[in-house]
């Protein structure tokens, strides 16, 4: 029941408050509409209300898929960081002077790593062709390295470890994302295929740890009946 000028004020105030609460780099999306059954008092923003109402309902329908995609992207980001940490630590081990590996104390090894860390970071990134976004923060890495126990026993390079992580990022995760783009929220919870062929297979949500919503509801219904 507000006019256009008051609507602008409400929209601006809501956008400002939501921006303070949600600490995200993305621009906050605010929907403006009315969900009561009465007619709009002011008709000048009826088209905006109707369009935003349709948009917010569509957002709610796509919420399970969007959540799945966001969770998948988070997993990919963590996997890339794990790969970068592994490459850096193995490179540190390979560049550590032999006399420090054999006879040096942990304090001397830490001191050597601290002095040479910027150079080793650049060389490891260039050697393994890692993007700057995958590289950890050097300040935080140095702090963790200064308190790492057993720093003389850093992991040795194993190409199979990196290949396995890369295969998961390049092959397995895109398959999950492509499947999420083409199915509805209800289909994501169902196993692929049908009949006996579907037995033993997990639905898309189950493979990522969301569980089986249908089975959960059936179990709750059975407990209620008992």
N, C-alpha and C positions, 0 to 999 in steps of 0.2 A: 504494500500500500504506500510506496514511496515514489516520489517523482524522479526525474532523470538526474537532477543536481544532487539530491540526497543519495541516489544510487551510486554516483561516482564517489562520494565521500565514503560510503560504506565499503565499496570495493577497494578503495585505496587504503583504508584503515585495516581491512582484513588482510590484504596483500602484505602490508608492512608487518603486522603481527605474526602472520604465518612465516614470513621470511626470517623473523627472529627465532622462532621455535625450531624450524626445520633447517639445520645447518648443512645444506647441500649446495654444491656448485651449480646445479641446474636451477633455472628460473622456475619459481613456484607457479603452478597452474591453479587458478581460482575460477570456479564455475559459479555463475550468477543465475538463479532461477527461482521459481516458486512451485511448491508441491501441494498447495491446498486445492480444494475442489471449486472454489469460487472464481468468478471472473476477475481478470486483472483490473485494478482501479485505473491505472494509467496504461494506455495502449501504445505509447511511443516506444516502449522497449519490449513489446510482446514477442517480436521475432527473435530478439536476443535471448529471452527467457526460454522460448521453445527450443532453440538451437542448443543452448547450454544444457537443458534438461536431457535432450537426446544424447548429447556428448557424454554427460556424466553416467547415464545408464549404460552406454557402450563401454565406458571405462570400467564399470563394475563387472560387466560381462567378461571383459578381457583380463580382469585382475589375476585369475589363476595362471594364465599364460604369461602375463607380464612378470609375476612373482617368480615363476620358473626360469624365465630368461635372465632376470636379475641375479638369481642365485647361481645360475650357470656361469654368467660373466664373472661373478665374484670368485668362483672356483678356478676359472681360467687365470684370473689375475694372481691368485695365490700360487698356482702351479708355476707361472712364469717367474715369480719371486723366488720360489724354492729352487728352480733351475739356476737362477742368477746367483743365489747364495752358494749353491754347490760349486759352480764354476769359479767363483771368487776364492772360496776356501781351498779348493784343490790347486788353484794357481798359486796361492800363498805358500802351500806346502812345497810345490815344485820349485819355487824361487828361494826358499829358505836355505841359507848356506849350510853345507854338510856338517861343519863343526858345531853349529848351533843345534842341529837335529841330533847329533850324536852326544855332545858333551855340554851343551848350553842349558842353563837353568830356564825355568818358565819366565822368570823376570826378564832375562836377556832376550828371549824369543819375543815376548810382548813388546819390549822396547824396539826391537828391529822391525816388527810389524807396524808399530805406531809411526815410526819414522818414514817408512817406505809405502805406507798405505795409499796415499794419493796416486803415486806412480803405478802401483800394482793394480789399483782399480781401473785406471785407464788402459793398461796393457791387457787385463783380463777381459774388459769390455770389447776391445779391438780384436783380440784373439778369437773370442767366441761369438763375435758379431751380435752382441746384445744391444737392444735399444736403451736409451737413457731412462725411459719409463720403467724398465724392468730392474734397473740398478737400485740397490738400497741406499738410504741416506748415509753418507759416509760418516757423519758425526755420530749417529746412533750406532752404526756398525762398529766404530772405534770404541765406543763405550762398552758394548757387549763383548768385544774382543779383549778388552782390558781385564775383564773378570771371568773369562772363559777358562774353565778347568781342563787340564790336559791339552793345552794349546800345542804341545809338541806332537800330538797324535791327530793332527788334522787329516781328513779323509784324502785318500789317493784318488787320482782320476780314473773313472770307469765310464767309458763311452756308452755302455748299455744303460746306465742310469739316466743320462741325458736323452738318449734315444727313446727310452720308454716314456719319459715326460713329454717329449716332443710329439710322439705318436698320439698320446692322449689328447694333447692340445689341438693337433692338426687333423686328426681323423675321428676320434670318438666324440669329442665335444661338439663339432659341427653337425654330426648326425643327430645329436640330442636337440640342438637348436633348430635344425631344419624340421624335425618332427614336431617341435612345439609350435612352429609357425603355421603348420598345416592342420592342426587338430583343435577341437573345442575343449573347453574345460572338462566336460564329462568324458570325452574320449581319452584325455590324458591320464585318467585314473583307471582305465580299463586295460587289460593285457592286450597285446597285439595279436591279431588273428582271431579265430573263433573255434568253439568246440574243443575237441581233444587236443588240437594243435596248440591251443593257447595255454594248456596246462604247463606249469613250470616256468612260464615266462612272466616277467614283471612289467607292469605298465610304466609309462614314462615317469610319473610322479614317484612310484615306488622305487625305481632305480636311483633316484636322487634323494631318497630318504623321506618322502612326504607321506608314505604309508598308503593304505587302500581305504579311501573315504567310505566306499560302499560297504566294505566288510566291517568297518568300525560301526556304521549305523546299524547294520544287521545284528552285530553283537550286543549293542546297547538295547535294541528292541527285544532280543531274546532275554536279556537280564531283566527287563521291565516286566515281561510276561511271566517269568518265574516268580 
